[in-house]
Amino acid sequence: MPPLQRLREAANLTQAQLASRIPDKSRTKTLSRQVISGWERGEYEPELTIPQVKALCRALGVTLDDLPDDFGLPKSPET
């Protein structure tokens, strides 16, 4: 299970609920469920602003030190 998914589920949040608690970079809207899903699947790395990181920590009930370096599943080595 991806690290972000573990934290999200421990906080009893769906992807949509977590997304709704994190502002987008313009601070006029919130992130989409698809963004959270992409992070969890390791499709792309999050590029978060400081306010977004703070919101993510608040939503998950964790500190910055508790956030994983990688949100998604580990990438398999290419052979």
PyRosetta script that sets phi, psi and omega in degrees:
from pyrosetta import init, pose_from_sequence

init()
pose = pose_from_sequence("MPPLQRLREAANLTQAQLASRIPDKSRTKTLSRQVISGWERGEYEPELTIPQVKALCRALGVTLDDLPDDFGLPKSPET")
pose.set_psi(1, 134.7)
pose.set_omega(1, 179.2)
pose.set_phi(2, -61.6)
pose.set_psi(2, 145.1)
pose.set_omega(2, -178.5)
pose.set_phi(3, -56.5)
pose.set_psi(3, -41.7)
pose.set_omega(3, 180.0)
pose.set_phi(4, -65.4)
pose.set_psi(4, -39.5)
pose.set_omega(4, 178.5)
pose.set_phi(5, -62.3)
pose.set_psi(5, -41.0)
pose.set_omega(5, 178.0)
pose.set_phi(6, -59.4)
pose.set_psi(6, -47.1)
pose.set_omega(6, 179.4)
pose.set_phi(7, -64.6)
pose.set_psi(7, -41.9)
pose.set_omega(7, -179.2)
pose.set_phi(8, -62.9)
pose.set_psi(8, -46.0)
pose.set_omega(8, -179.5)
pose.set_phi(9, -68.5)
pose.set_psi(9, -33.8)
pose.set_omega(9, 176.2)
pose.set_phi(10, -64.2)
pose.set_psi(10, -29.1)
pose.set_omega(10, 177.6)
pose.set_phi(11, -87.6)
pose.set_psi(11, 4.1)
pose.set_omega(11, -179.6)
pose.set_phi(12, 57.0)
pose.set_psi(12, 44.5)
pose.set_omega(12, 179.5)
pose.set_phi(13, -118.1)
pose.set_psi(13, 143.5)
pose.set_omega(13, 169.3)
pose.set_phi(14, -83.1)
pose.set_psi(14, 169.5)
pose.set_omega(14, 175.8)
pose.set_phi(15, -59.4)
pose.set_psi(15, -41.7)
pose.set_omega(15, -179.1)
pose.set_phi(16, -64.7)
pose.set_psi(16, -41.1)
pose.set_omega(16, 179.5)
pose.set_phi(17, -65.1)
pose.set_psi(17, -42.4)
pose.set_omega(17, 178.1)
pose.set_phi(18, -63.6)
pose.set_psi(18, -46.0)
pose.set_omega(18, -179.4)
pose.set_phi(19, -58.3)
pose.set_psi(19, -38.9)
pose.set_omega(19, -176.9)
pose.set_phi(20, -69.3)
pose.set_psi(20, -12.0)
pose.set_omega(20, -179.5)
pose.set_phi(21, -99.7)
pose.set_psi(21, -0.3)
pose.set_omega(21, -178.5)
pose.set_phi(22, -117.1)
pose.set_psi(22, 119.1)
pose.set_omega(22, -179.9)
pose.set_phi(23, -69.6)
pose.set_psi(23, 151.1)
pose.set_omega(23, 172.8)
pose.set_phi(24, -75.7)
pose.set_psi(24, 177.8)
pose.set_omega(24, -174.9)
pose.set_phi(25, -64.5)
pose.set_psi(25, -25.3)
pose.set_omega(25, 178.7)
pose.set_phi(26, -81.7)
pose.set_psi(26, -11.7)
pose.set_omega(26, -177.2)
pose.set_phi(27, 62.7)
pose.set_psi(27, 19.0)
pose.set_omega(27, 178.1)
pose.set_phi(28, -104.2)
pose.set_psi(28, -17.4)
pose.set_omega(28, 179.6)
pose.set_phi(29, -136.5)
pose.set_psi(29, -175.2)
pose.set_omega(29, 174.3)
pose.set_phi(30, -117.3)
pose.set_psi(30, 169.6)
pose.set_omega(30, 178.3)
pose.set_phi(31, -68.4)
pose.set_psi(31, 165.3)
pose.set_omega(31, 178.2)
pose.set_phi(32, -98.9)
pose.set_psi(32, 160.9)
pose.set_omega(32, 175.8)
pose.set_phi(33, -59.1)
pose.set_psi(33, -34.9)
pose.set_omega(33, -179.1)
pose.set_phi(34, -63.3)
pose.set_psi(34, -33.6)
pose.set_omega(34, 177.7)
pose.set_phi(35, -64.6)
pose.set_psi(35, -47.4)
pose.set_omega(35, 179.3)
pose.set_phi(36, -61.7)
pose.set_psi(36, -43.3)
pose.set_omega(36, 178.7)
pose.set_phi(37, -59.9)
pose.set_psi(37, -43.8)
pose.set_omega(37, 178.8)
pose.set_phi(38, -62.2)
pose.set_psi(38, -39.5)
pose.set_omega(38, 176.9)
pose.set_phi(39, -63.4)
pose.set_psi(39, -46.5)
pose.set_omega(39, -176.8)
pose.set_phi(40, -64.9)
pose.set_psi(40, -34.8)
pose.set_omega(40, 179.8)
pose.set_phi(41, -81.8)
pose.set_psi(41, -7.3)
pose.set_omega(41, -179.8)
pose.set_phi(42, 75.3)
pose.set_psi(42, 21.4)
pose.set_omega(42, 179.6)
pose.set_phi(43, -67.4)
pose.set_psi(43, -34.7)
pose.set_omega(43, 177.6)
pose.set_phi(44, -155.6)
pose.set_psi(44, 156.6)
pose.set_omega(44, 179.8)
pose.set_phi(45, -83.8)
pose.set_psi(45, 137.6)
pose.set_omega(45, 176.4)
pose.set_phi(46, -70.6)
pose.set_psi(46, 141.6)
pose.set_omega(46, 173.0)
pose.set_phi(47, -119.6)
pose.set_psi(47, 90.6)
pose.set_omega(47, -171.8)
pose.set_phi(48, -100.5)
pose.set_psi(48, 145.0)
pose.set_omega(48, 171.7)
pose.set_phi(49, -81.7)
pose.set_psi(49, 167.8)
pose.set_omega(49, 177.8)
pose.set_phi(50, -58.4)
pose.set_psi(50, -47.0)
pose.set_omega(50, 177.7)
pose.set_phi(51, -59.7)
pose.set_psi(51, -34.3)
pose.set_omega(51, 178.7)
pose.set_phi(52, -69.1)
pose.set_psi(52, -40.5)
pose.set_omega(52, 178.3)
pose.set_phi(53, -63.2)
pose.set_psi(53, -43.3)
pose.set_omega(53, 178.5)
pose.set_phi(54, -61.0)
pose.set_psi(54, -43.9)
pose.set_omega(54, 179.5)
pose.set_phi(55, -64.2)
pose.set_psi(55, -40.2)
pose.set_omega(55, 178.6)
pose.set_phi(56, -62.5)
pose.set_psi(56, -46.5)
pose.set_omega(56, 178.8)
pose.set_phi(57, -61.3)
pose.set_psi(57, -44.5)
pose.set_omega(57, 178.6)
pose.set_phi(58, -60.7)
pose.set_psi(58, -46.5)
pose.set_omega(58, -177.5)
pose.set_phi(59, -62.5)
pose.set_psi(59, -38.6)
pose.set_omega(59, -177.7)
pose.set_phi(60, -86.9)
pose.set_psi(60, -12.1)
pose.set_omega(60, -178.5)
pose.set_phi(61, 69.5)
pose.set_psi(61, 37.6)
pose.set_omega(61, -178.4)
pose.set_phi(62, -129.1)
pose.set_psi(62, 168.3)
pose.set_omega(62, 173.6)
pose.set_phi(63, -94.8)
pose.set_psi(63, 170.2)
pose.set_omega(63, 177.2)
pose.set_phi(64, -58.2)
pose.set_psi(64, -38.9)
pose.set_omega(64, 179.4)
pose.set_phi(65, -64.4)
pose.set_psi(65, -24.3)
pose.set_omega(65, 180.0)
pose.set_phi(66, -79.2)
pose.set_psi(66, -18.9)
pose.set_omega(66, -178.7)
pose.set_phi(67, -69.7)
pose.set_psi(67, 136.8)
pose.set_omega(67, 178.5)
pose.set_phi(68, -73.2)
pose.set_psi(68, 154.2)
pose.set_omega(68, 176.2)
pose.set_phi(69, -66.9)
pose.set_psi(69, -36.9)
pose.set_omega(69, 177.2)
pose.set_phi(70, -119.1)
pose.set_psi(70, 130.7)
pose.set_omega(70, -177.6)
pose.set_phi(71, -82.9)
pose.set_psi(71, -29.6)
pose.set_omega(71, -173.6)
pose.set_phi(72, -97.3)
pose.set_psi(72, -172.7)
pose.set_omega(72, 177.3)
pose.set_phi(73, -66.6)
pose.set_psi(73, 148.2)
pose.set_omega(73, 176.6)
pose.set_phi(74, -60.2)
pose.set_psi(74, 141.3)
pose.set_omega(74, 178.8)
pose.set_phi(75, -76.5)
pose.set_psi(75, 137.3)
pose.set_omega(75, 179.2)
pose.set_phi(76, -79.4)
pose.set_psi(76, 141.0)
pose.set_omega(76, 179.8)
pose.set_phi(77, -66.6)
pose.set_psi(77, 141.5)
pose.set_omega(77, 179.0)
pose.set_phi(78, -78.8)
pose.set_psi(78, 141.0)
pose.set_omega(78, 179.7)
pose.set_phi(79, -110.3)
pose.dump_pdb("model.pdb")
